[in-house]
């Protein structure tokens, strides 16, 4: 289960000391909709934002590759002029969570860059 937003830095304590508290809150939140879940859980594991950053390089443990704000959506993602997956460097394309449309639509970024490559190949473009 993904739970966010979860702060990368805590106001009190550290992720090392409060991770279990976070896991408890996740299960408690799920129990609001599935009341018997606590009795069914035989084990659990999770990553704190600190661990996500340390293990996977996600800044502040942000699964969305940076906070999603209006200025990072639509034609502005990853920045104005580059939402079409192309770069100024010939044959270099961008894909991933930081590209259009957003980080939350799994696989669509890769599909978009594949279509751009195919389109350019059909046109005989070298960009």
ABEGO torsion letter per residue (X at the ends): XBBOBBBABBABEBAAAAAAAAAAAAAAAAAAABAAAAAABABBBBBBAAAAAAAAGBBGGBAAGEBBBAAABEAAOABBGAAAGBBABBGBBBBEAABOABAABBGAAAAAAAAAAAAAAAAGBAX
